[in-house]
Amino acid sequence: MARLRFLGTTSDDGDCPTLYEVEGTTDILVQGDRVTDPEQLAQLRDVKDSETFVLVPRELLVRFAPRTTATEMVPFTEITPLFREFKHTAFRLETRRGYASDRNSPKWARWKSGADIATEPDNAWRENVRAQTAEGKRFERVRLVDRPLTEGQQFLLDSGPSNVAAGEDIRNLPRTQGARLGLPDHDFWLFDSRLVARFVFGEDDTTLGVVLSEDPAEVALACQARDAAWHHATRTADFAKAVASTG
């Protein structure tokens, strides 16, 4: 089944019009009000029985229609140099309820056995975070979370302090609030407000790769999502206290 990726909408109440990308293709799906005016329909050319027609505002296309050709998916390892080479900010939006990379890690097994994973020794990721933040760069991350937390989200919350101590600013945002804010339903890294690395996952939450884009529309959407999510999200320590008090 082809998966749709939300691109953007000019509606304030979650209704149409909206643009989507059909993942794995170069097609764009447009959601809008169906054209029913007989005079307009009579002016259309070469209409097939399978076709229908919708109205969308010009603003929707100007703001969100892709302006460049879609790029191919590449392995995640191809973007690892970006985590050293970015100039000022690396931002991550996490939207999934769990990740295969977490479940397959030795830390997951320790956590499941009851170990405290809040303070772990540095690994290559945290060493790089320390090095980059020492130069004044920022690593920022917002995680969309459910209520109650999924097992995968609880694992990330429990393990988060190690990354925070290394220099990451990790925050959490309820998924329902993210939906009201119109946040995308896909994970991405945004580097320096100019390059987006959008994740592609398998059905089992395995990372298949990333799609890189400097398309102005996609970068603008990622920047808007970052700003909205960051404004409303809660820091890891404060969020953990709130979860503990309601548990």
Summary of the structure (lengths in Angstrom):
residues: 247
radius of gyration: 20.5
end to end distance: 37.7
largest distance: 70.0
contacts: 678
relative contact order: 0.16
helix: 37%
strand: 25%
